[in-house]
Amino acid sequence: MSFSGIFMGLLVDRYNRKWLLVVCSFVWSTCTFCTGYFKPFWALILARFFLGVFESVCNPAAYSLIRDYFPPSHRARANAIYSSGIYVGSAISSISIVLINAFTWRGSFMVTGMIGMVFSVLALFVLREPPRPSPPAPKKTEDKEETEPLFNTPKSPEPPKKPGCGDFIRGFGKATKELVSNPTSRYCLIGSALRFFGGYSLAFYLPIYFQHIYTSYDKQFGVLNAVMASILAFLSALSGGILSDMYHSKTYMAKSYICILSSVLAAPPMALCCIIQDKFYLSISMLGLNYLFAEAWGSPAITMLQDSVDPSMIGFCISAFMFFNTMAGMFATFALGEIQQWMDAENNLNVYGNTLFLFLMISYIGCCPFYYLAGKHYSKFMDAIAFEKDLMEKAEEEGLDTIHEGDSMDEVESVQ
């Protein structure tokens, strides 16, 4: 899914995002239906494979649309609502137990797939394709001064070329270069990769930790963890976006501070959850407190990325961002498993909690300086945009009609 997501990012930047989401969501819902309908094992594998391929369009297309739907002052909240959907889905997934009891597991996949198809058709009438931000107009040169109009007249858009392998490689290279060369996105990427490092460790090895340490509490853990992960993590993700937008007008560092606070406040309860290995309800309570703080970082981080990268390649940048973060998470699960095996965790049960604690502290504490640096560069970037906007408005008020759309701030100042 991560690899196909990179290719989908290229499509998102070139084609109508509304239609991409509608078509791909209908196809992946069909794949869900086919998972229950077809009986051969190879057919099930193919259905799940193509589900992952077509589902990978969702993040780049959705974040690209959100960027164009909402101004920076409301963007984090919109991202939070979108990203918190995964926790709502986790809560609703408990209905699958009812579906399995009523229709068997095959029937539950078929019913879920049909529901997805219906919502895909509804999206055709609800979603709209907003205009994409225009790239900066080419700067005027002395040779072209007489022939170039005062403002660049938009030309008829050329039909998008069919992307080939070369376009895919060049696009991924450009997106990676944009992420790395842009200081805001670079530090956001490193900080978020560290958060994914901890998030994957928690998702894969937390159940193993509780199963080995609290052997007689399997049912309690399953129910309480599902409820807390759905409700508390949902509230955490949503509050991160709301607070980011609330304090956006006061300081552009707000998004950075929320990413840092989310990580710092989540660290102590998670440490107690892993270190206290003889009191189940205390450990599970600390896990709930962790969920309440830990997920607030997502929407502020992705918003800083959306605001600062080249809008013409936002889909590819989001895809590359998700790809590198997923790679960091996969590395964490591999490394943690190898360390636990090397330390003979099966015969030394406290190793499960201690190693998980170590990986989570690397994640929660290690990301903080990078989010701080991202916030510093993001503030400079947003201040420059605000300054240029004020300068242009002032120029319009004073009737300075010699300012061109593609002129830099230095050129505007020279005109004044």
C-alpha positions in Angstrom: 0.0 0.0 0.0 2.9 2.4 0.8 4.5 1.7 -2.6 1.3 2.1 -4.6 0.5 5.3 -2.6 3.6 6.9 -4.2 2.2 6.3 -7.7 -1.3 7.5 -6.6 0.3 10.7 -5.5 1.4 11.3 -9.0 -2.2 10.8 -10.3 -3.5 13.1 -7.6 -1.3 15.9 -8.8 -2.3 15.4 -12.4 -6.0 14.4 -12.5 -9.4 15.2 -11.0 -9.1 14.2 -7.3 -12.9 13.9 -6.9 -13.1 11.3 -9.6 -10.0 9.5 -8.4 -11.6 9.1 -4.9 -15.0 8.1 -6.2 -13.6 5.5 -8.7 -10.9 4.1 -6.3 -13.3 3.9 -3.3 -15.8 2.0 -5.5 -13.1 -0.4 -6.7 -11.7 -1.1 -3.2 -15.3 -1.6 -1.9 -15.7 -4.1 -4.7 -12.5 -5.8 -3.6 -13.9 -6.0 -0.1 -17.1 -7.6 -1.5 -15.0 -10.1 -3.5 -13.0 -11.1 -0.4 -16.2 -12.7 0.9 -17.7 -13.8 -2.4 -14.8 -15.7 -4.0 -13.8 -19.0 -2.4 -10.4 -19.8 -3.9 -7.5 -18.7 -1.8 -5.7 -17.0 -4.8 -8.8 -14.9 -5.4 -8.9 -13.8 -1.8 -5.2 -12.8 -2.0 -5.8 -10.8 -5.3 -8.8 -9.1 -3.7 -6.8 -8.0 -0.7 -3.9 -6.9 -2.9 -6.0 -4.7 -5.1 -7.9 -3.3 -2.1 -4.5 -2.0 -0.8 -3.6 -0.6 -4.1 -6.8 1.4 -4.7 -7.1 2.4 -1.1 -3.7 4.1 -1.2 -5.2 7.0 -3.2 -7.2 8.1 -0.1 -4.5 10.0 1.9 -2.9 12.0 -0.9 -6.2 12.9 -2.5 -7.9 13.7 0.8 -5.1 15.9 2.1 -4.7 17.6 -1.2 -8.4 18.4 -1.3 -8.4 19.6 2.3 -5.5 22.0 1.5 -7.6 23.6 -1.3 -10.9 23.5 0.6 -9.7 25.3 3.8 -7.5 28.3 4.5 -4.5 27.9 6.8 -6.5 29.2 9.8 -9.0 26.3 9.6 -6.9 23.6 7.9 -5.6 21.8 11.1 -9.2 21.3 12.3 -10.2 19.8 8.9 -7.2 17.5 8.9 -8.1 16.4 12.5 -11.7 15.5 11.5 -10.4 13.5 8.6 -7.7 11.7 10.5 -9.9 10.9 13.5 -12.1 8.9 11.2 -9.8 5.9 11.7 -10.8 5.9 15.4 -14.5 6.1 14.5 -14.0 3.2 12.2 -12.3 1.2 14.9 -15.4 1.8 17.1 -17.8 0.9 14.3 -15.8 -2.2 13.4 -17.3 -3.9 16.5 -20.5 -4.2 14.5 -18.7 -6.8 12.4 -19.2 -9.2 15.3 -23.0 -8.9 14.7 -22.6 -9.3 11.0 -20.4 -12.4 11.4 -23.0 -13.9 13.7 -25.8 -13.1 11.2 -24.1 -13.7 7.8 -20.8 -15.6 8.6 -17.4 -13.9 8.0 -17.9 -14.0 4.2 -21.2 -12.3 4.4 -19.8 -9.6 6.7 -17.2 -8.7 4.0 -19.9 -8.7 1.3 -22.2 -6.4 3.4 -19.3 -4.1 4.2 -18.3 -3.9 0.5 -21.8 -3.0 -0.6 -22.0 -0.2 2.0 -18.8 1.1 0.7 -20.1 1.1 -2.9 -23.2 3.1 -1.8 -21.0 5.7 -0.1 -18.8 5.9 -3.2 -21.8 6.8 -5.3 -22.9 9.3 -2.8 -19.5 10.9 -2.9 -20.0 11.6 -6.6 -22.7 14.1 -5.6 -21.2 15.5 -2.4 -17.6 16.0 -3.3 -16.5 18.9 -5.5 -13.1 19.5 -7.2 -11.8 22.9 -6.1 -9.5 24.9 -8.3 -5.9 24.1 -7.7 -3.5 26.9 -6.6 -1.7 28.4 -9.5 2.1 28.2 -9.6 4.0 31.5 -9.5 3.9 33.3 -12.8 7.3 33.5 -14.6 9.3 36.6 -13.8 9.5 39.3 -16.4 12.8 39.7 -18.1 14.2 42.8 -20.0 14.0 40.9 -23.3 10.3 40.1 -22.9 9.3 43.4 -21.4 7.6 44.8 -24.5 5.8 41.7 -25.5 4.8 40.3 -22.0 1.5 41.6 -20.7 1.2 43.3 -17.3 -0.4 40.2 -15.8 0.1 36.8 -17.3 -3.0 35.8 -19.1 -3.9 32.2 -18.3 -3.6 29.9 -21.2 -5.9 27.0 -22.0 -4.7 24.1 -19.9 -3.0 21.3 -21.8 -4.5 17.9 -21.4 -2.4 15.9 -18.9 0.0 13.5 -20.4 -0.3 9.8 -19.5 2.3 9.3 -16.7 5.0 6.8 -17.5 7.7 5.1 -15.5 10.0 8.0 -16.1 7.4 10.5 -14.8 6.9 8.3 -11.7 10.6 8.2 -10.9 11.2 11.9 -11.6 8.1 12.8 -9.6 9.2 10.7 -6.6 12.6 12.3 -6.8 11.1 15.8 -6.9 8.8 15.1 -4.0 11.6 13.7 -1.9 13.8 16.7 -2.8 11.0 19.0 -1.8 10.5 17.3 1.5 14.2 17.3 2.3 15.2 20.7 1.0 12.3 22.5 2.5 13.3 22.9 6.2 9.7 22.9 7.6 8.8 19.7 5.8 12.2 18.1 6.5 11.9 18.5 10.2 8.2 17.5 10.1 9.2 14.3 8.3 11.9 13.4 10.8 9.7 14.1 13.8 6.7 12.2 12.3 9.0 9.3 11.3 9.9 9.0 15.0 6.3 9.1 16.0 5.5 6.4 13.5 8.5 4.5 15.0 6.7 4.5 18.3 3.2 4.1 16.9 4.0 0.9 15.1 5.9 -0.5 18.1 2.8 0.2 20.3 0.3 -1.3 17.8 2.3 -4.5 17.2 3.8 -5.2 20.6 1.4 -3.8 23.2 -1.0 -6.8 22.9 2.0 -9.1 23.2 3.1 -7.3 26.3 -0.3 -7.6 28.0 -0.8 -11.2 26.9 2.5 -12.3 28.5 2.4 -10.1 31.6 -1.3 -10.2 32.5 -2.2 -13.7 31.3 -5.6 -13.9 33.0 -6.9 -10.5 31.7 -7.1 -11.2 28.0 -10.8 -10.3 27.7 -10.6 -7.2 29.8 -7.6 -6.0 27.8 -9.4 -6.6 24.5 -12.5 -4.7 25.5 -10.9 -1.8 27.4 -8.1 -1.3 24.8 -10.7 -1.2 21.9 -12.9 1.3 23.8 -10.0 3.6 24.9 -8.3 3.5 21.5 -11.6 4.5 19.8 -12.9 7.2 22.1 -9.8 8.7 23.8 -7.6 8.6 20.7 -10.4 10.2 18.7 -10.7 13.0 21.2 -6.9 13.4 21.2 -6.7 13.7 17.4 -9.7 16.1 17.2 -8.4 18.3 20.0 -5.0 18.7 18.3 -6.6 20.2 15.2 -9.0 22.4 17.2 -6.2 23.8 19.4 -3.9 24.4 16.4 -6.5 26.5 14.7 -7.5 28.3 17.9 -4.0 29.6 18.5 -2.9 29.9 14.9 -3.7 33.7 14.9 -1.6 34.2 18.1 1.5 32.3 17.1 2.5 30.2 14.1 4.5 28.1 16.6 1.2 26.7 18.0 1.2 23.6 15.7 4.8 22.9 16.7 4.0 23.3 20.4 1.0 21.0 20.2 3.1 18.3 18.5 5.7 18.6 21.3 3.1 18.7 24.2 1.3 15.7 22.8 4.5 13.7 22.9 5.8 15.0 26.2 2.4 14.4 28.0 2.0 10.9 26.5 5.4 9.7 27.7 5.0 9.5 31.5 1.7 7.4 31.5 3.2 5.1 28.8 6.3 4.7 30.9 4.2 3.7 33.9 2.1 1.3 31.8 5.3 -0.5 30.7 7.2 -0.5 33.9 4.3 -1.4 36.3 3.9 -5.1 35.5 1.9 -6.4 38.4 -1.2 -4.2 38.5 -3.4 -4.6 35.5 -6.0 -1.9 36.0 -3.3 0.7 36.9 -1.4 -0.3 33.7 -4.5 -0.1 31.5 -5.5 3.2 33.1 -2.1 4.7 32.2 -2.6 3.3 28.6 -5.9 5.2 28.4 -4.2 8.4 29.6 -1.6 7.9 26.9 -4.3 7.6 24.2 -5.8 10.9 25.5 -2.6 12.8 24.7 -0.6 10.8 22.1 -2.7 11.4 19.0 -2.9 15.2 19.0 0.3 15.6 16.9 -1.0 14.3 13.6 -3.1 17.1 12.2 -0.7 20.0 13.3 2.2 18.2 11.7 0.5 17.4 8.4 -0.9 21.0 8.3 2.7 22.4 8.5 3.6 20.2 5.6 0.6 21.1 3.5 1.2 24.8 4.0 4.9 24.8 3.2 5.4 22.5 0.2 4.9 23.3 -3.4 1.1 23.1 -3.9 1.5 21.7 -7.4 3.0 18.5 -6.0 1.1 18.2 -2.7 -0.2 14.7 -3.6 3.2 13.3 -4.3 4.7 15.0 -1.2 2.0 13.5 1.0 2.6 10.1 -0.6 6.3 10.3 0.0 5.8 11.6 3.5 3.5 8.6 4.3 6.0 6.2 2.6 9.0 7.2 4.6 7.0 7.3 7.9 5.7 3.8 7.2 9.2 2.6 6.5 10.2 4.0 9.9 7.3 2.1 11.5 8.2 -1.1 9.8 11.8 -0.9 10.8 10.7 -0.4 14.4 8.6 -3.5 14.5 11.4 -5.6 13.0 14.1 -4.1 15.3 11.9 -4.5 18.5 11.1 -8.1 17.6 14.7 -9.0 17.0 15.8 -7.3 20.3 13.1 -9.1 22.3 14.2 -12.4 20.8 17.9 -11.7 21.4 17.1 -10.9 25.1 15.1 -14.1 25.4 11.8 -12.4 26.3 9.9 -15.7 26.4 11.9 -16.6 29.6 12.3 -13.1 30.9 8.9 -11.6 30.7 9.9 -8.1 32.0 11.8 -7.7 28.7 8.5 -7.2 26.8 7.6 -4.1 28.9 11.2 -2.7 29.2 12.0 -2.8 25.5 8.6 -1.4 24.5 9.2 1.4 27.0 12.6 2.1 25.4 11.3 2.3 21.9 8.4 4.6 22.9 10.6 7.0 24.8 12.9 7.2 21.7 9.7 8.1 19.7 8.1 10.6 22.2 11.2 12.4 23.4 13.2 12.1 20.2 10.6 13.9 18.0 10.4 17.0 20.1 13.5 18.9 18.9 12.6 18.3 15.3 9.0 19.6 15.7 10.5 22.6 17.4 12.8 23.3 14.4 9.9 22.7 12.1 7.8 25.2 13.9 10.6 27.8 13.8 11.0 27.5 10.0 7.2 27.3 9.6 6.8 30.6 11.5 9.3 32.3 9.2 7.6 31.0 6.2 4.1 32.1 7.3 5.5 35.5 8.4 7.0 36.0 4.9 3.7 35.1 3.2 1.8 37.5 5.5 4.3 40.2 4.8 4.1 39.8 1.1 0.3 39.8 1.2 0.3 43.0 3.2 2.7 44.5 0.8 0.6 43.6 -2.2 -2.5 45.0 -0.6 -0.7 48.2 0.3 0.5 48.4 -3.3 -3.0 48.0 -4.6 -4.3 50.7 -2.3 -1.6 53.1 -3.6 -2.3 52.2 -7.2 1.1 50.6 -8.0 -0.1 48.9 -11.1 3.4 48.0 -12.2 3.6 45.1 -9.7 3.5 41.7 -11.5 2.0 38.5 -10.1 5.3 36.7 -10.2 7.4 39.4 -8.7 9.3 38.7 -5.5 9.1 40.8 -2.3 12.4 42.5 -3.2 11.1 43.5 -6.6 7.9 44.9 -5.0 10.0 46.9 -2.5 12.1 48.3 -5.4 8.9 49.4 -7.1 7.9 51.4 -4.0 
